[in-house]
Amino acid sequence: MEAVLALIGDELKSVEMQFRKDLESNVPLIRKVGEYVLSSGGKRIRPAMLLLAAKLCEYTGDRHVPLASVVEFIHTATLLHDDVVDSANMRRGLASANTLWGNEASVLVGDFLFSKSFSLMVADGDLDVLRVLSAATTRIAEGEVLQLICTSDVDLSEEKYIEVVVCKTAVLLAAACQAGAIIGGATPEQEEALAAFGMDLGIAFQLMDDTLDYIADEKEFGKSIGHDLEEGKVTLPLIETLRRCSDDDRETVGEIVVKEELSPEDFDQVFALVRAHGGIEYTVSRARDYVASAKSRLEIFADSPVRAAMFRLADYVVTRER
């Protein structure tokens, strides 16, 4: 990340200032919850990708910082809603907002952030940017519902799961890159390449999250490990395990993922199966494939410090520990 921060560190600081400005509200609880989530140590991957994409297209204006803030607003709104749906009690190593202020406040502040995002996009005045980011928010909502439908489904295929990942996670990273390309005056081919870069990187990012939920140090990861399993989420490490394990083991996993509450023995049993059948190694390998694909998307751009930083960002996705 050092290479990235060397190029856009000052702009990311401006994005942080923009967050606080955009959180202005006459309702104190909105600012309190919003600032708590926005200040809790997020990686800022999405705004960074918008800033880098704009810089790669040689953008020199001042719209990139407010739009990067919009992208993080959208992401933060989804986090607030996700934590309510998932009954999460930790986020980025801290108590989740719904734990501190309740589900009602989390949902409503998430709604405020979504609404504010659209106000800010309209203020920017670029219909192409509005089209891309609004389409992304629609697909994110579809992904949430699709994931709900797929809960506890031990027959879930890798292809179907990737569809969930595309909607829930990757589409916003793709939109961030595409928005940066649009304001940078990119050619249609360059815009398409940057959107594809964001999409591939977004899939890789989520696949690494899938592995970390099984193997991370909880303090480093910033949220409870095993939470996906507890919520009945069948992610790629488990999909690969179910593809390889015996019918008896498959039946055992099926009984565990539908439980209301899992025992330590349940976690141990599933974790052992995932390790035994190479679920982690397979998922990391697939993530590396997507990172390689993401890098190939940028071949239409000349070699430059910005492109090199985007490659470094891609590598970071598969080496991070939280």
Secondary structure, DSSP 8 states (H G I E B T S, - for coil): -HHHHHHHHHHHHHHHHHHHHHT--SSHHHHHHHHHHHTS----HHHHHHHHHHHHTT--SSSHHHHHHHHHHHHHHHHHHHHHHTT--EETTEE-HHHHH-HHHHHHHHHHHHHHHHHHHHHH--HHHHHHHHHHHHHHHHHHHHHHHTTT-TT--HHHHHHHHIIIIIHHHHHHHHHHHHHTT--HHHHHHHHHHHHHHHHHHHHHHHHHHHHS-HHHHSS-TTHHHHTT---HHHHHHHHHS-HHHHHHHHHHHT-SS--HHHHHHHHHHHHHTTHHHHHHHHHHHHHHHHHHHGGGS---HHHHHHHHHHHHHTT---
